[in-house]
């Protein structure tokens, strides 16, 4: 009976109409969402779907699947987005970048996603291909995320997400010009923004306040990455321009040779960080999972167990 019930639930999810993220935001606050990257091997894909199965019990509003550097995983991103939507019945946010593609190629990709009933696109400029230091637009392609967003807004009915940076993009001249770029994305048609990872909540709330004063009125989702590996998070923050607060860095350094202790601290810190974000009005939490479930699952489960926010009670 239990197996039959589970099969029925899967069939119901598969048959469920796709929902735009802006509609989810309007219907359910706060919520959780999870980001994954395309594995390079079939074994990696199987492991990814195991991870998603473990996190699906937390009833995410959506999951996102990224694009490899230089557009290197374009085909696998589309394949995985379609499988997640069709086999699991989960609403998917498919990342698409400007790197290494012409406008004609991008339109073909969007036609394929639309045919698969993918309703949500994260439109990004993208990082330079491996071995290149600067971004260069492909011949016949887009030079900026704003151009990609404008085309999507004109020609398709996707719900469009864009990136923003509470601590400014590493290539930005300063925080003010970076915020103007975010405003241009919204004017071009972005329906919501998701932040780069950060560890100081004041950076997020200050950014939101500045964004609102500039007329950016779309939802701004905080992006959180529970720390599981100290050296790994050092590399990530150096690449994306995020800062690890001094006190947190000191505690991590004390545990640098104790992987389990680093993971425990990472989960504890992320739980406190997310609780504060939700208590102060963030619309939800977008988790950068690194294709693993334990840390993200622990944080979400702790938040649900506290049950201070409508919609986060544990399912029966």
N, C-alpha and C positions, 0 to 999 in steps of 0.2 A: 504493500500500500504506500509506504513511504517513497519507494522508487517511482511508482506511478504518479504520485503527487509532484515529485520533483520534475518528471518529464512534462507534466501538464504545465507547470510553472514556466519551464523553458520554452514550451510552445507558445504560451501566452506572450512572453517577452519577445519572441521572434516575430509575432504578428502585430506587435504594438507599433503604432505609427511613430516615426522619428519626431523628436521634439527639438525646437531651436533653444539654444542655451538662454537667450533672453527670456523666453517663456518659462523655462525652469526657474530662472532667477525670480520672476514675478510670482511664481506659485509656491516656491519652497525656499525659505531662508531661515537659518543658514544651511549650506549644503557642502558636501565634499566632492572633489573631483581628483582624478589621478592621471599622471602623465607617464607614458612609456616611450621607449625608443625601439626601432625595429631591430631585432636580433639578426646576426649575420648567417646563422645556420638553422637548419630544420629543428635540431635539438633545442636551440635557443628559443625558437617559436613555441615549441611544446612547453618549455619552461615558463615562457611568458604567459601562455594561456592558463597554466596552473596558478601563476601569481594572480591573474585577473579573477580566477574562480575564487581564490581566497579573499580577495578584496571586494568581490561583488556582494558578499553578505552585508557589507556596510552601505549598500544601496547608493552608489555614487550617482550624482546628477549627470555626469558624463565622464568619459575617459578620452584622453588625447594621445595621439601617436605622432611622433616627431619625424622630421626629415633629416637624413644624414648630412654631414658637412659637404657642401658642394653639390647638393642634390643627389648624393650617392646612393640613397636608399629609396628613391622616388617610387619605383615599381613596388617594392616591398611595403612601403607606407600605404599605398593605395590598396594593395592586397589585404593587409592586416586590418585597415579601416573597414573594408567591406566585410571581412570575416567577423570582426567584432560586432558589427551592426546586424548581419544576417544570421550568424550562428548563435550569438549570445543575447541579441536584442538590447544591447546597450547603446545609448546615444554617444556618438563619436565626434570628436573634434579633430579633423585631419589637418596636420601642418603642411603648408606649402610655402616654398621660398622662391625667390627670383633667380637663384643661382643656377647657371648652366642650362637655362631653358628659354626658348623664344616664346613670344606671345601666342603663336599658333599652337605650340606644344602645351602650354599652360591651359589654353582653352580646351584642348582635347582631354587633358587630365580632369578639368572641372566638369566637363560633360560626362565623363566616366563616373565621377563621384556623385553627381546629381542623379544619374541613372541608377546608382546603387542606393539611393535615398539617404545619402549622407547630407545632413542639413547644415553642418557647422564647419567653418574653415578658419584656421589660424593663419593669417597672411603675414609673412615675414620677408625681410630682405634676404636674410641668411648670412652665414659666415663664409669667408673665402674658402675655396677648395684647399685641401691639405697641401702644404708646401708654398702657398701664396700668402703674402702678408696683408694685402689690401683687396677689397671687393672691386670687381670690374663687371659691369653689366654685359651679358651676352649680346651678340649682334641680333637685333630684333627682339630683345628682351626688355625687362624693366630694371631701372637703376635704383629704385627706392620702393619700400613697402607701400608708401602712399599711392604710387602708380598702380600697383597690384590691387590694392584695396578699391581704388576708384573704378578699375575695370570690373571687379567682382560686383560692386554695388550697381553699376550700370547694366550689366549683362546677365546677372544671375540673382537668385532669391536666397542665397545662403545667409545664415547668421555669421557675421564676420568678427573674428577676434583679432587683436593686435597686441604687441608687446609694449611694456613701459618699464621704466627703470627708476625706482625710488632713489638710487644713488648715482644716477646718470649713466648713460651708455659709455663704455670706455673710449669710443671714438668721438663723443660729443665735445664741442668746444667748452661748454660749461653746462650746469644744471638748467639754466634758463633756456638755452637753445634746445636742449634735449626735451624739455617740456613743450616747447613750441612744436617740435616734431610729433609728439604725442597728440597735440591738438589738431595738427594737420591730418593725422590718420583718422581721427574721429570725424573731422569735416569731410573727409573723402568717403566715409561710409562705415567705419568700424563701429560695431554695436556694443562691444565691451573690450576692456583691457585686462591683461594678466601681467603681474609684475615679475621681474627677475627675482631670484631668490634673495632673501635678506634675513638678518638675524636681530635687527634692532627695530622694534615695532614703531618707534617714534619716527623713523625714516619713512615708513609707510604712511602714517597718519599725516605727517607734514606734507608728503607728496600729494595725498588726496586733497588736502586743504588747498594747496597751490593749484592743483588741477581744476578744482571747482571754481576758484577765483578767475581762472582763465576761460571758463565756460565749458569745460569738459564735464558733461553730466552723465556719461555712461557708467555702468558698474565697473569698478576696479577691483579685480580679484587678487588677493595676496598669494604669492607663490612661496611655498615653504618646503624646505628639504631637511628632513631629520638627519642629523650627522651620524654616520655609521663608521667612518674612516677618517681620521684626522688628516693624514697626508693627502687623501683624495679631495677633501673639502678645501684644503689649502690651494690645490691646483684649480679647482672650480672657481673659487673666489678671485684668484689672480686673473683668470681669463675673463670673467664677467664684470669685474669691478666692484663686487660686493665686499663689505668689510665685516670681519668677525670681531665683535666687541671685545675690548681688552680683557674683561673678567672671564668671559667665556673662553677666550683663547688661552688664558692662563690655566684654567681648569683642564682644558684639552691637553695642553702641553704636559701637565702633571701625569696624564694617563696615556701619553703617546705610545708607550710600549705595552699597553694593556687594551687590546682591541675590544674585549667585552665591556670594559669600563667606559671606553669611549662611546660605544653604542648605547649603554645605559644612560650616560649623561646626555647624549644626543636626543634620545626619546623623551627624557624628562624635560629638557630645555624646550623642545618643539611643542610638547603638550602645554607647558606654561605659556609659550608664545602664542599658540593657537587659541587658548582659552581667553587670553587678553584681547586678541584681535576680534574674536566673536563678541565678547562682552562690550567692546567699544564700537560695535556696529559694522564690522567687515561683513560683506554679503555671504561669505563662505570661505573655504580654504582649498586652494589648488595645490596638491602635493606632487613634488618631483620625486618619483619613487625609485629611480634607477633600476627599474624592472624587478624590484624585490618587494616582498609584502610585509615581513615582520615588523620593521620600525614604523611604517605608515599605519599598519593595522593596529599596533599598540597605541599610537597616539590617538587615532580615531576612536578606538574602543574606550579609552579613558575619557575622552570628551563626551561620548554617548552615555557612559556610565554616570557621569556627573548630572546629565540630563537637565541642564539649566536653560536649554534652548529648544523651543518647539520643533518637532520633526527629527530630533536626534535621539529619541528613546530607542532602546534596543528592540529589534523585531521579535515577535513572539513565534 
